[in-house]
Amino acid sequence: MARVLVVTPHPDDEVLGCGGTMVKHASRGDEVYLCVVTKTYAPEWSEDETRERKEEVHRVNEILGVRKTYFLNLPTVKLDTIPQKELNDLISQMVNEVQPEVVYIPHQGDVSKDHRLVFEAAMVATRPKPNLTIRKVLCYEVLSETEWAAPFEESAFIPNIWTKISGVLETKLKAMSAYKSELKEFPHPRSLEAITTLAKMRGANVGVDAAEAFMLVREIWT
């Protein structure tokens, strides 16, 4: 049994990036924890919209098998107004509390600045210091974020780890459907059709029906 921490800049990034993998972790007895970094805020979003978004997260957690969710409640699309050290410290606190062995984080090349800042903070929080429990750190890809990045080498998502999700793809789609405020119509990337297509394409990369792909940042064998 392992303790798993998923760090997500916004609610729904976790489903898009590693929802199937989270289900597989939970089904084999691993403890899955979620850290949601940002939240919506007034006046851009109403109180009802903010409340509904948090309720969506809880519904999704039940589907994915998340044991506990931590909300950092930082302003969405405004993370660049927060001192980087403060963000580093908040995510480091999550790592210290959860004591995970496996950590999933966003990719450094994502088009969203929130994603890039969370990546940088997570890299600080997961540094391989003595007595740290973390054995594996992986970056996930997020539709409409990872593939929309500028086509330069530093933004490239080049997967080297895959999770077969053939048996849990429907659960991933069910979880995404619970994010009613984020689900779009095809051909938008955040549609059920696009999610299914990416899963099948990533599966075809490695000879299975469906998969999620990751970039391995670090793995320590003991």
Backbone as a chain_set.jsonl record, in Angstrom:
{"seq": "MARVLVVTPHPDDEVLGCGGTMVKHASRGDEVYLCVVTKTYAPEWSEDETRERKEEVHRVNEILGVRKTYFLNLPTVKLDTIPQKELNDLISQMVNEVQPEVVYIPHQGDVSKDHRLVFEAAMVATRPKPNLTIRKVLCYEVLSETEWAAPFEESAFIPNIWTKISGVLETKLKAMSAYKSELKEFPHPRSLEAITTLAKMRGANVGVDAAEAFMLVREIWT", "coords": {"N": [[0.844, -1.194, 0.0], [0.528, 2.208, -0.83], [1.02, 5.712, -0.233], [-0.433, 8.305, -1.925], [-0.116, 11.405, -3.521], [-1.837, 13.829, -5.288], [-1.313, 16.731, -6.974], [-3.138, 19.412, -7.993], [-3.634, 22.177, -10.084], [-6.138, 23.371, -10.705], [-9.561, 22.426, -10.045], [-10.537, 19.61, -11.807], [-8.33, 19.284, -13.423], [-6.994, 17.148, -12.317], [-8.57, 14.927, -12.952], [-8.504, 14.917, -15.764], [-5.744, 14.619, -16.144], [-4.812, 12.394, -14.583], [-6.919, 10.786, -13.759], [-7.822, 8.114, -14.249], [-5.606, 6.672, -13.366], [-5.613, 7.381, -10.676], [-7.941, 6.063, -9.83], [-7.106, 3.411, -10.172], [-4.996, 3.29, -8.324], [-6.468, 3.629, -5.912], [-8.124, 1.375, -6.021], [-6.429, -0.713, -5.57], [-5.802, -0.453, -2.972], [-4.216, 1.684, -2.208], [-3.648, 4.825, -0.553], [-5.151, 7.701, -1.554], [-4.607, 11.089, -1.955], [-5.674, 14.447, -2.493], [-4.606, 17.607, -3.553], [-5.916, 20.646, -4.05], [-5.104, 23.522, -5.573], [-6.094, 26.115, -6.314], [-8.998, 28.335, -6.209], [-12.221, 29.543, -7.35], [-13.342, 33.004, -7.418], [-14.963, 36.043, -6.229], [-15.312, 39.163, -8.067], [-15.522, 37.741, -10.396], [-16.541, 35.163, -10.381], [-19.595, 33.921, -9.059], [-20.829, 33.482, -5.664], [-22.433, 31.238, -5.55], [-21.513, 29.779, -7.768], [-18.899, 29.242, -6.957], [-19.367, 27.684, -4.671], [-20.71, 25.511, -5.858], [-18.674, 24.487, -7.419], [-16.896, 23.463, -5.505], [-18.503, 21.486, -4.418], [-18.696, 19.854, -6.632], [-16.087, 18.871, -6.718], [-16.057, 17.227, -4.432], [-17.95, 15.3, -5.186], [-16.644, 14.156, -7.357], [-14.4, 13.127, -6.053], [-15.492, 10.985, -4.623], [-16.083, 9.278, -6.711], [-13.547, 8.739, -7.772], [-12.196, 7.668, -5.622], [-10.784, 9.101, -3.703], [-9.186, 9.726, -0.653], [-8.864, 12.002, 1.003], [-9.219, 15.53, 0.569], [-7.349, 18.471, 0.149], [-7.749, 21.908, 0.257], [-6.189, 24.673, -0.956], [-7.044, 27.168, -1.61], [-6.19, 29.408, -3.098], [-6.196, 32.213, -5.416], [-7.63, 31.516, -8.541], [-6.152, 31.689, -11.805], [-4.611, 33.77, -10.939], [-2.295, 33.165, -9.657], [0.192, 34.205, -10.059], [0.253, 36.47, -8.591], [0.851, 35.777, -6.085], [3.492, 35.421, -3.783], [6.224, 33.394, -4.786], [7.581, 31.875, -2.887], [5.671, 31.591, -0.89], [3.789, 29.937, -2.132], [5.425, 27.709, -2.592], [5.889, 26.961, 0.087], [3.301, 26.296, 0.978], [2.608, 24.036, -0.566], [4.678, 22.402, 0.189], [3.977, 22.013, 2.859], [1.745, 20.38, 2.496], [2.958, 18.09, 1.46], [4.526, 17.371, 3.663], [2.518, 16.794, 5.506], [0.96, 14.733, 4.327], [2.889, 12.847, 3.659], [3.686, 11.371, 1.277], [4.418, 8.579, -0.941], [4.294, 8.536, -3.662], [3.951, 11.091, -6.06], [1.953, 13.152, -8.064], [2.122, 15.685, -10.464], [1.494, 18.81, -12.291], [2.572, 19.462, -15.715], [5.592, 21.11, -16.671], [5.542, 22.599, -19.026], [2.967, 23.446, -19.619], [0.353, 25.535, -20.952], [-1.002, 27.255, -19.241], [-0.227, 29.648, -16.812], [-0.695, 29.294, -14.108], [-0.442, 26.5, -13.903], [2.275, 26.159, -14.498], [3.507, 27.529, -12.403], [2.631, 26.026, -10.22], [3.869, 23.616, -10.832], [6.586, 24.39, -10.49], [6.601, 25.0, -7.749], [5.911, 22.523, -6.695], [8.122, 21.018, -7.441], [10.037, 22.086, -5.765], [8.93, 21.336, -3.312], [9.143, 18.58, -3.421], [11.79, 17.906, -3.391], [14.63, 15.717, -3.221], [15.338, 15.26, -0.309], [17.082, 14.169, 2.702], [15.412, 11.64, 4.58], [12.943, 12.066, 3.408], [9.825, 10.814, 2.303], [9.097, 10.404, -0.321], [9.167, 8.515, -3.267], [8.67, 8.52, -5.953], [8.072, 10.816, -8.56], [5.878, 12.235, -10.835], [4.872, 13.838, -13.889], [1.77, 14.852, -15.217], [-0.343, 15.032, -18.172], [-2.572, 17.543, -19.435], [-5.49, 18.031, -21.129], [-6.092, 20.728, -23.352], [-4.258, 22.279, -22.14], [-1.587, 21.137, -21.959], [-1.123, 20.307, -24.639], [-1.563, 22.657, -25.932], [0.584, 24.277, -25.567], [3.416, 26.354, -26.499], [5.337, 25.331, -29.368], [8.041, 24.427, -28.519], [11.198, 23.099, -27.414], [11.485, 23.109, -24.589], [8.895, 23.041, -23.76], [7.883, 20.628, -24.423], [5.975, 17.658, -24.058], [6.989, 14.61, -23.324], [6.246, 11.513, -22.975], [7.208, 8.853, -20.755], [6.26, 6.986, -19.102], [3.47, 4.925, -18.662], [0.066, 4.319, -17.75], [-2.097, 1.658, -17.856], [-5.445, 2.026, -18.537], [-7.679, 0.755, -19.413], [-9.746, -0.711, -18.16], [-10.864, 1.143, -16.468], [-11.547, 3.425, -17.767], [-14.173, 4.28, -18.259], [-14.927, 5.039, -15.713], [-13.263, 7.234, -15.302], [-14.367, 8.946, -17.244], [-16.905, 9.238, -16.166], [-16.265, 10.623, -13.836], [-15.274, 13.011, -14.937], [-17.601, 13.918, -16.099], [-18.977, 14.709, -13.881], [-17.95, 17.163, -13.341], [-19.618, 19.45, -14.234], [-19.476, 22.145, -14.826], [-17.167, 22.393, -16.273], [-17.08, 20.622, -18.379], [-17.093, 20.257, -21.876], [-18.409, 20.579, -25.273], [-17.624, 18.392, -27.976], [-15.752, 19.584, -30.784], [-14.072, 20.439, -28.616], [-11.179, 20.144, -26.519], [-11.731, 19.425, -23.858], [-13.828, 17.562, -23.768], [-15.892, 14.623, -23.588], [-15.502, 12.957, -25.762], [-12.993, 13.786, -26.756], [-11.358, 13.232, -24.568], [-11.592, 10.454, -24.466], [-10.475, 9.822, -26.949], [-7.785, 10.686, -26.618], [-7.024, 8.924, -24.573], [-7.185, 6.475, -25.911], [-5.294, 6.889, -27.923], [-2.951, 7.23, -26.383], [-2.946, 4.721, -25.262], [-2.519, 3.173, -27.574], [0.091, 3.886, -28.037], [1.511, 2.136, -26.477], [0.491, -0.363, -26.937], [-1.989, -1.088, -25.753], [-5.532, -0.916, -24.923], [-6.372, 1.542, -23.769], [-4.849, 4.322, -22.125], [-3.099, 6.385, -19.694], [-0.645, 8.91, -19.861], [2.635, 9.79, -18.699], [5.36, 11.904, -17.626], [8.271, 10.913, -16.193], [9.738, 12.324, -13.453], [11.424, 11.72, -11.328], [12.62, 8.747, -9.812], [13.147, 6.678, -7.078], [14.675, 3.812, -6.187], [14.447, 1.451, -3.595]], "CA": [[0.0, 0.0, 0.0], [1.299, 3.448, -0.938], [0.325, 6.986, -0.058], [-0.321, 9.002, -3.203], [-0.574, 12.793, -3.501], [-2.04, 14.459, -6.589], [-1.362, 18.192, -6.85], [-3.856, 19.92, -9.155], [-3.813, 23.63, -10.043], [-7.57, 23.68, -10.722], [-10.423, 21.25, -10.064], [-10.727, 18.883, -13.07], [-7.024, 18.923, -13.98], [-6.616, 15.829, -11.808], [-9.299, 13.911, -13.718], [-7.95, 14.911, -17.112], [-4.362, 14.175, -16.163], [-4.508, 11.084, -13.99], [-8.115, 10.239, -13.122], [-7.815, 6.654, -14.314], [-4.523, 6.196, -12.505], [-6.082, 7.542, -9.302], [-8.876, 4.963, -9.576], [-6.336, 2.177, -10.037], [-4.324, 3.351, -7.02], [-7.451, 3.402, -4.849], [-8.673, 0.019, -6.107], [-5.464, -1.682, -5.046], [-5.613, -0.193, -1.553], [-3.385, 2.855, -1.929], [-4.34, 6.001, -0.021], [-5.023, 8.776, -2.536], [-4.899, 12.421, -1.425], [-5.724, 15.467, -3.533], [-4.358, 18.998, -3.158], [-6.455, 21.588, -5.032], [-4.362, 24.739, -5.25], [-6.823, 27.37, -6.507], [-10.459, 28.361, -6.17], [-12.824, 30.701, -8.001], [-13.492, 34.119, -6.48], [-15.791, 37.173, -6.664], [-16.624, 39.16, -8.724], [-15.507, 36.969, -11.637], [-17.451, 34.043, -10.173], [-20.537, 34.154, -7.969], [-20.688, 32.578, -4.522], [-23.086, 29.974, -5.917], [-20.613, 29.051, -8.663], [-17.78, 28.769, -6.147], [-19.869, 26.595, -3.838], [-20.992, 24.374, -6.734], [-17.395, 23.906, -7.843], [-16.37, 22.652, -4.408], [-19.367, 20.307, -4.339], [-18.288, 18.981, -7.733], [-14.853, 18.198, -6.308], [-16.391, 16.149, -3.502], [-18.601, 14.225, -5.951], [-15.595, 13.504, -8.137], [-13.567, 12.359, -5.129], [-16.176, 9.724, -4.341], [-15.95, 8.428, -7.896], [-12.145, 8.358, -7.958], [-11.683, 6.979, -4.445], [-9.865, 9.968, -2.957], [-9.395, 9.631, 0.793], [-9.012, 13.339, 1.583], [-8.828, 16.633, -0.3], [-6.886, 19.705, 0.779], [-7.993, 23.088, -0.566], [-5.315, 25.787, -0.59], [-7.91, 28.357, -1.765], [-5.523, 30.539, -3.735], [-7.038, 32.699, -6.514], [-7.37, 30.939, -9.86], [-5.571, 32.578, -12.825], [-3.902, 34.874, -10.288], [-1.215, 32.648, -8.823], [1.385, 35.034, -10.207], [0.2, 37.557, -7.605], [1.269, 35.182, -4.814], [4.938, 35.182, -3.747], [6.535, 31.996, -5.081], [7.946, 31.18, -1.647], [4.439, 31.233, -0.19], [3.248, 28.76, -2.814], [6.337, 26.612, -2.265], [5.68, 26.551, 1.478], [1.987, 25.665, 1.114], [2.657, 22.682, -1.121], [5.587, 21.649, 1.066], [3.185, 21.614, 4.023], [0.923, 19.236, 2.091], [3.857, 16.942, 1.371], [4.902, 16.994, 5.022], [1.368, 16.216, 6.195], [0.536, 13.472, 3.702], [4.024, 11.921, 3.628], [3.42, 10.448, 0.17], [5.496, 7.892, -1.657], [4.122, 8.862, -5.08], [3.372, 12.426, -6.239], [1.621, 13.545, -9.437], [2.118, 17.144, -10.57], [1.323, 19.25, -13.678], [3.77, 19.534, -16.553], [6.213, 22.44, -16.671], [5.318, 23.315, -20.27], [1.553, 23.759, -19.84], [0.135, 26.915, -21.381], [-1.474, 28.035, -18.098], [0.815, 30.061, -15.872], [-0.995, 28.613, -12.846], [0.145, 25.16, -13.969], [3.734, 26.25, -14.451], [3.897, 27.934, -11.052], [2.413, 24.876, -9.34], [4.969, 22.692, -11.125], [7.809, 24.873, -9.849], [6.456, 24.846, -6.298], [5.933, 21.091, -6.385], [9.5, 20.553, -7.562], [10.696, 22.476, -4.52], [8.36, 20.554, -2.21], [9.483, 17.157, -3.541], [13.237, 17.716, -3.502], [15.033, 14.47, -2.556], [16.075, 15.522, 0.926], [17.128, 13.028, 3.611], [14.221, 11.273, 5.354], [11.705, 12.297, 2.673], [9.179, 9.54, 1.966], [8.758, 10.341, -1.751], [9.969, 7.613, -4.086], [8.396, 8.721, -7.375], [7.401, 12.061, -8.944], [5.503, 12.171, -12.243], [4.069, 14.924, -14.458], [0.658, 14.404, -16.061], [-0.744, 15.958, -19.236], [-3.939, 18.042, -19.284], [-6.053, 18.513, -22.385], [-6.254, 22.181, -23.503], [-3.138, 22.921, -21.445], [-0.296, 20.586, -22.369], [-0.964, 20.29, -26.101], [-1.676, 24.027, -26.438], [1.813, 25.018, -25.272], [4.232, 26.722, -27.655], [6.051, 24.144, -29.851], [9.471, 24.527, -28.282], [11.728, 21.934, -26.712], [11.256, 23.159, -23.143], [7.474, 22.833, -23.493], [7.476, 19.331, -24.964], [5.579, 16.569, -23.167], [7.516, 13.383, -23.921], [5.956, 10.522, -21.934], [8.029, 7.652, -20.626], [5.526, 6.105, -18.191], [2.055, 4.813, -19.04], [-0.823, 3.495, -16.929], [-3.203, 1.066, -18.607], [-6.714, 2.383, -17.887], [-8.765, 0.162, -20.204], [-10.848, -1.14, -17.31], [-11.389, 2.239, -15.644], [-11.784, 4.613, -18.59], [-15.548, 4.742, -18.045], [-14.948, 5.728, -14.418], [-12.65, 8.543, -15.567], [-15.361, 9.749, -17.961], [-17.964, 9.548, -15.201], [-15.736, 11.674, -12.961], [-15.238, 14.269, -15.687], [-18.993, 14.348, -16.291], [-19.419, 15.348, -12.64], [-17.527, 18.564, -13.436], [-20.535, 20.002, -15.23], [-19.063, 23.502, -15.193], [-15.955, 22.349, -17.089], [-17.239, 19.724, -19.52], [-17.402, 20.972, -23.118], [-18.849, 19.791, -26.414], [-16.617, 18.104, -28.992], [-14.356, 19.137, -30.697], [-13.239, 21.015, -27.561], [-10.373, 19.105, -25.875], [-12.304, 18.976, -22.586], [-15.071, 16.85, -24.051], [-15.741, 13.186, -23.35], [-14.953, 12.351, -26.973], [-11.56, 14.079, -26.833], [-10.705, 12.482, -23.487], [-11.543, 9.062, -24.914], [-9.523, 9.738, -28.059], [-6.43, 10.749, -26.071], [-6.765, 7.675, -23.847], [-6.94, 5.417, -26.899], [-4.022, 7.171, -28.576], [-1.882, 6.896, -25.441], [-2.918, 3.266, -25.182], [-1.888, 2.66, -28.788], [1.542, 4.092, -27.905], [2.14, 1.018, -25.761], [-0.153, -1.624, -27.263], [-3.159, -1.421, -24.931], [-6.736, -0.235, -25.402], [-6.453, 2.917, -23.264], [-3.794, 4.597, -21.144], [-2.698, 7.745, -19.348], [0.798, 9.022, -20.049], [3.32, 10.643, -17.731], [6.803, 12.081, -17.687], [8.885, 10.603, -14.905], [10.703, 13.319, -12.983], [12.404, 11.059, -10.467], [12.204, 7.525, -9.118], [14.191, 6.168, -6.199], [14.48, 2.408, -5.813], [15.021, 1.141, -2.279]], "C": [[0.879, 1.244, 0.0], [0.404, 4.646, -0.652], [0.629, 7.834, -1.29], [-0.867, 10.414, -3.053], [-0.662, 13.315, -4.93], [-2.18, 15.957, -6.36], [-1.992, 18.744, -8.128], [-4.03, 21.437, -9.06], [-5.273, 24.032, -9.923], [-8.365, 22.383, -10.635], [-10.717, 20.845, -11.504], [-9.408, 18.546, -13.739], [-6.623, 17.515, -13.549], [-7.31, 14.711, -12.58], [-8.703, 13.787, -15.112], [-6.556, 14.291, -17.14], [-4.126, 12.771, -15.668], [-5.708, 10.458, -13.296], [-8.162, 8.726, -13.122], [-6.765, 6.046, -13.415], [-4.915, 6.31, -11.036], [-7.041, 6.416, -8.925], [-8.113, 3.662, -9.36], [-5.558, 2.145, -8.724], [-5.303, 2.99, -5.904], [-7.936, 1.962, -4.844], [-7.709, -1.033, -5.574], [-5.085, -1.383, -3.592], [-4.713, 0.966, -1.213], [-4.245, 3.994, -1.378], [-4.079, 7.176, -0.958], [-5.479, 10.093, -1.919], [-4.816, 13.435, -2.566], [-5.476, 16.84, -2.925], [-4.822, 19.904, -4.284], [-5.899, 22.969, -4.693], [-5.231, 25.991, -5.309], [-8.329, 27.204, -6.34], [-10.945, 29.584, -6.948], [-13.104, 31.776, -6.956], [-14.397, 35.183, -7.095], [-14.868, 38.32, -7.116], [-16.674, 38.325, -9.995], [-16.44, 35.762, -11.567], [-18.358, 34.36, -8.99], [-20.266, 33.179, -6.828], [-21.318, 31.228, -4.83], [-22.182, 29.136, -6.816], [-19.434, 28.468, -7.89], [-18.194, 27.589, -5.28], [-20.128, 25.333, -4.677], [-19.704, 23.688, -7.173], [-16.813, 23.017, -6.75], [-17.204, 21.384, -4.234], [-19.033, 19.32, -5.455], [-17.034, 18.201, -7.359], [-15.164, 17.023, -5.397], [-17.081, 14.991, -4.218], [-17.57, 13.442, -6.761], [-14.714, 12.637, -7.243], [-14.18, 11.006, -4.798], [-16.024, 8.754, -5.502], [-14.53, 7.887, -8.031], [-11.567, 7.591, -6.78], [-10.67, 7.777, -3.654], [-10.194, 9.915, -1.473], [-9.643, 10.999, 1.42], [-8.528, 14.379, 0.584], [-8.434, 17.844, 0.536], [-7.11, 20.855, -0.203], [-7.076, 24.217, -0.093], [-5.995, 27.135, -0.782], [-7.174, 29.599, -2.261], [-6.32, 30.96, -4.975], [-6.654, 32.111, -7.87], [-7.028, 32.026, -10.873], [-4.885, 33.806, -12.23], [-2.765, 34.373, -9.395], [0.049, 33.487, -8.945], [1.363, 36.267, -9.313], [0.621, 37.075, -6.219], [2.784, 35.014, -4.832], [5.246, 33.698, -3.949], [6.898, 31.228, -3.816], [6.709, 30.756, -0.871], [3.811, 29.99, -0.813], [4.118, 27.537, -2.545], [6.042, 26.058, -0.875], [4.349, 25.822, 1.651], [2.001, 24.24, 0.58], [3.618, 21.813, -0.317], [4.866, 21.181, 2.323], [2.309, 20.414, 3.707], [1.77, 17.966, 2.027], [4.231, 16.456, 2.763], [3.751, 16.335, 5.768], [0.996, 14.85, 5.639], [1.635, 12.421, 3.759], [3.856, 10.892, 2.503], [4.668, 9.723, -0.316], [5.474, 8.235, -3.145], [3.43, 10.217, -5.19], [3.157, 12.686, -7.732], [1.467, 15.058, -9.487], [1.894, 17.55, -12.033], [2.659, 19.365, -14.401], [4.29, 20.969, -16.635], [5.907, 23.252, -17.928], [3.887, 23.72, -20.534], [1.365, 25.242, -20.139], [-0.312, 27.815, -20.227], [-0.319, 28.38, -17.159], [0.574, 29.455, -14.502], [-0.331, 27.244, -12.817], [1.658, 25.221, -13.821], [4.225, 26.635, -13.061], [3.71, 26.798, -10.051], [3.497, 23.827, -9.577], [6.235, 23.115, -10.388], [7.751, 24.698, -8.335], [6.528, 23.381, -5.893], [7.339, 20.516, -6.504], [10.315, 20.926, -6.329], [10.234, 21.569, -3.379], [8.787, 19.094, -2.237], [10.98, 16.919, -3.717], [13.67, 16.492, -2.697], [15.927, 14.7, -1.342], [16.12, 14.26, 1.789], [15.821, 12.879, 4.392], [12.904, 11.597, 4.651], [11.141, 10.955, 2.217], [8.995, 9.342, 0.466], [9.742, 9.451, -2.512], [9.772, 7.843, -5.581], [7.637, 10.026, -7.578], [7.138, 11.999, -10.444], [4.692, 13.393, -12.646], [2.983, 14.337, -15.349], [0.362, 15.45, -17.131], [-2.215, 16.313, -19.07], [-4.413, 18.59, -20.625], [-6.403, 19.996, -22.303], [-5.215, 22.955, -22.702], [-1.808, 22.447, -22.022], [-0.095, 20.674, -23.876], [-1.091, 21.68, -26.722], [-0.431, 24.873, -26.16], [2.554, 25.355, -26.564], [5.117, 25.541, -28.062], [7.571, 24.263, -29.735], [9.916, 23.381, -27.38], [11.387, 21.946, -25.227], [9.795, 22.937, -22.775], [7.011, 21.428, -23.852], [7.104, 18.343, -23.862], [5.974, 15.27, -23.857], [7.343, 12.262, -22.902], [6.925, 9.35, -21.948], [7.458, 6.678, -19.595], [4.064, 6.101, -18.642], [1.313, 3.962, -18.022], [-1.93, 2.96, -17.819], [-4.507, 1.358, -17.866], [-7.916, 1.811, -18.639], [-9.974, -0.167, -19.348], [-11.481, -0.035, -16.494], [-11.642, 3.512, -16.45], [-13.187, 5.163, -18.375], [-15.678, 5.473, -16.715], [-14.333, 7.115, -14.547], [-13.648, 9.467, -16.255], [-16.515, 10.148, -17.046], [-17.52, 10.679, -14.275], [-15.706, 13.011, -13.689], [-16.641, 14.802, -15.906], [-19.538, 15.038, -15.055], [-18.965, 16.801, -12.563], [-18.362, 19.249, -14.519], [-20.094, 21.377, -15.715], [-17.866, 23.516, -16.137], [-16.095, 21.505, -18.345], [-17.715, 20.497, -20.748], [-17.912, 19.998, -24.182], [-17.68, 19.574, -27.377], [-16.824, 19.037, -30.19], [-13.488, 19.845, -29.655], [-12.451, 19.892, -26.882], [-10.979, 18.576, -24.575], [-13.713, 18.424, -22.799], [-14.83, 15.364, -23.826], [-15.133, 12.497, -24.565], [-13.445, 12.567, -27.066], [-10.782, 13.327, -25.758], [-10.543, 11.022, -23.884], [-10.509, 8.882, -26.019], [-8.085, 9.773, -27.561], [-6.078, 9.457, -25.347], [-6.457, 6.532, -24.815], [-5.611, 5.633, -27.617], [-2.853, 6.837, -27.663], [-1.802, 5.385, -25.231], [-2.213, 2.653, -26.377], [-0.378, 2.862, -28.773], [2.235, 2.859, -27.343], [1.377, -0.296, -25.932], [-1.275, -2.056, -26.351], [-4.341, -0.582, -25.414], [-6.788, 1.233, -24.998], [-5.393, 3.116, -22.188], [-3.749, 6.081, -20.817], [-1.183, 7.785, -19.395], [1.392, 10.042, -19.085], [4.782, 10.826, -18.126], [7.365, 11.842, -16.288], [9.936, 11.651, -14.571], [11.816, 12.641, -12.203], [11.802, 9.779, -9.907], [13.389, 6.99, -8.335], [13.841, 4.737, -5.811], [15.158, 2.157, -4.472], [14.966, -0.351, -2.014]], "O": [[1.858, 1.322, 0.743], [-0.814, 4.584, -0.814], [1.787, 8.05, -1.647], [-1.959, 10.604, -2.518], [0.307, 13.253, -5.687], [-3.068, 16.397, -5.631], [-1.447, 18.567, -9.218], [-4.527, 21.932, -8.049], [-5.617, 24.921, -9.144], [-7.897, 21.343, -11.1], [-11.107, 21.681, -12.319], [-9.353, 17.617, -14.545], [-5.995, 16.779, -14.309], [-6.711, 13.666, -12.836], [-8.431, 12.683, -15.584], [-6.226, 13.531, -18.05], [-3.336, 12.027, -16.25], [-5.546, 9.685, -12.351], [-8.503, 8.115, -12.11], [-7.002, 5.022, -12.774], [-4.587, 5.434, -10.237], [-6.961, 5.876, -7.821], [-8.443, 2.893, -8.457], [-5.468, 1.1, -8.081], [-5.005, 2.148, -5.056], [-8.141, 1.383, -3.777], [-8.127, -2.119, -5.174], [-4.161, -1.987, -3.048], [-4.46, 1.217, -0.035], [-5.427, 4.104, -1.704], [-2.936, 7.597, -1.137], [-6.6, 10.199, -1.42], [-4.001, 13.3, -3.479], [-6.067, 17.193, -1.904], [-4.208, 19.939, -5.35], [-6.2, 23.516, -3.633], [-5.118, 26.851, -4.436], [-8.857, 26.091, -6.332], [-10.192, 30.532, -7.175], [-13.105, 31.499, -5.757], [-14.582, 35.23, -8.311], [-13.755, 38.442, -6.605], [-17.73, 38.203, -10.615], [-17.053, 35.382, -12.564], [-17.93, 34.998, -8.028], [-19.567, 32.181, -7.001], [-20.798, 30.19, -4.421], [-22.093, 27.92, -6.647], [-19.021, 27.335, -8.138], [-17.459, 26.609, -5.165], [-19.802, 24.224, -4.254], [-19.649, 22.463, -7.285], [-16.295, 21.937, -7.037], [-16.659, 20.322, -3.933], [-19.079, 18.106, -5.256], [-16.93, 17.008, -7.648], [-14.603, 15.941, -5.566], [-16.831, 13.829, -3.898], [-17.626, 12.214, -6.835], [-14.325, 11.536, -7.633], [-13.475, 10.001, -4.703], [-15.857, 7.551, -5.299], [-14.333, 6.719, -8.365], [-10.542, 6.925, -6.927], [-9.794, 7.205, -3.004], [-11.355, 10.047, -1.085], [-10.524, 11.147, 2.267], [-7.566, 14.157, -0.15], [-9.106, 18.192, 1.506], [-6.702, 20.776, -1.361], [-7.181, 24.663, 1.049], [-5.58, 28.133, -0.192], [-7.511, 30.718, -1.875], [-7.051, 30.142, -5.533], [-5.501, 32.196, -8.292], [-7.548, 33.14, -10.806], [-4.609, 34.771, -12.943], [-2.328, 35.078, -8.485], [0.885, 33.485, -8.042], [2.331, 37.026, -9.274], [0.735, 37.873, -5.288], [3.321, 34.504, -5.816], [4.597, 32.843, -3.348], [6.558, 30.052, -3.688], [6.693, 29.686, -0.263], [3.354, 29.096, -0.101], [3.6, 26.448, -2.298], [5.955, 24.846, -0.683], [4.274, 24.839, 2.388], [1.459, 23.334, 1.214], [3.388, 20.613, -0.164], [5.113, 20.076, 2.804], [2.142, 19.528, 4.545], [1.35, 16.903, 2.484], [4.25, 15.25, 3.013], [3.968, 15.427, 6.57], [0.746, 13.915, 6.399], [1.348, 11.231, 3.894], [3.883, 9.687, 2.75], [5.797, 10.177, -0.133], [6.512, 8.225, -3.806], [2.441, 10.47, -4.502], [4.051, 12.471, -8.551], [0.77, 15.646, -8.66], [2.082, 16.727, -12.929], [3.724, 19.364, -13.785], [3.51, 21.921, -16.665], [6.003, 24.479, -17.899], [3.606, 24.292, -21.586], [2.111, 26.09, -19.65], [-0.029, 29.013, -20.236], [0.462, 27.512, -16.767], [1.529, 29.132, -13.796], [0.276, 26.869, -11.814], [2.249, 24.42, -13.097], [5.243, 26.125, -12.595], [4.523, 26.622, -9.144], [3.989, 23.217, -8.627], [6.881, 22.295, -9.736], [8.733, 24.294, -7.712], [7.13, 23.037, -4.876], [7.707, 19.619, -5.745], [11.183, 20.166, -5.901], [11.044, 21.097, -2.582], [8.797, 18.434, -1.199], [11.389, 15.841, -4.149], [13.144, 16.248, -1.611], [17.114, 14.374, -1.352], [15.282, 13.373, 1.625], [15.212, 13.865, 4.807], [11.84, 11.418, 5.245], [11.886, 10.07, 1.797], [8.758, 8.218, 0.023], [10.96, 9.606, -2.419], [10.597, 7.419, -6.39], [6.676, 10.312, -6.863], [8.048, 11.744, -11.232], [3.918, 13.924, -11.849], [3.244, 13.433, -16.142], [0.766, 16.607, -17.011], [-3.011, 15.489, -18.62], [-3.805, 19.503, -21.183], [-6.947, 20.458, -21.3], [-5.301, 24.179, -22.604], [-1.008, 23.245, -22.51], [0.974, 21.069, -24.342], [-0.768, 21.869, -27.895], [-0.404, 26.06, -26.485], [2.343, 24.716, -27.595], [5.603, 24.816, -27.193], [8.289, 24.205, -30.734], [9.107, 22.775, -26.676], [11.037, 20.908, -24.664], [9.481, 22.674, -21.614], [5.857, 21.078, -23.606], [7.815, 18.205, -22.867], [5.367, 14.877, -24.853], [8.207, 12.077, -22.046], [7.396, 8.917, -22.999], [8.087, 5.675, -19.258], [3.499, 7.147, -18.963], [1.863, 2.996, -17.493], [-2.63, 3.736, -18.469], [-4.66, 0.982, -16.704], [-9.031, 2.318, -18.519], [-11.108, 0.071, -19.761], [-12.53, -0.243, -15.885], [-11.921, 4.564, -15.875], [-13.374, 6.378, -18.314], [-16.454, 6.421, -16.601], [-14.837, 8.071, -13.958], [-13.764, 10.638, -15.893], [-17.037, 11.258, -17.14], [-18.299, 11.58, -13.966], [-16.076, 14.035, -13.115], [-16.849, 16.015, -15.899], [-20.453, 15.857, -15.15], [-19.531, 17.587, -11.804], [-17.854, 19.582, -15.59], [-20.311, 21.734, -16.873], [-17.577, 24.547, -16.744], [-15.311, 21.656, -19.282], [-18.642, 21.303, -20.656], [-17.857, 18.779, -24.019], [-16.85, 20.462, -27.567], [-17.968, 19.265, -30.584], [-12.266, 19.852, -29.798], [-12.986, 18.801, -26.685], [-10.771, 17.415, -24.222], [-14.654, 18.783, -22.092], [-13.689, 14.902, -23.87], [-14.343, 11.564, -24.423], [-12.703, 11.648, -27.413], [-9.678, 12.843, -26.007], [-9.489, 10.424, -23.668], [-9.759, 7.906, -26.025], [-7.252, 8.991, -28.018], [-4.966, 8.947, -25.487], [-5.568, 5.719, -24.561], [-4.886, 4.676, -27.888], [-1.874, 6.233, -28.101], [-0.716, 4.836, -25.045], [-1.409, 1.732, -26.23], [0.357, 2.109, -29.413], [3.383, 2.566, -27.677], [1.585, -1.238, -25.167], [-1.507, -3.253, -26.178], [-4.176, 0.341, -26.211], [-7.202, 2.079, -25.791], [-5.079, 2.195, -21.434], [-4.28, 6.917, -21.548], [-0.513, 6.823, -19.019], [0.746, 11.02, -18.708], [5.357, 10.018, -18.855], [6.97, 12.5, -15.326], [10.9, 11.841, -15.313], [12.996, 12.941, -12.388], [10.619, 9.733, -9.57], [14.494, 6.865, -8.863], [12.815, 4.494, -5.176], [16.288, 2.588, -4.238], [15.403, -0.806, -0.957]]}, "num_chains": 1, "name": "protein.A"}
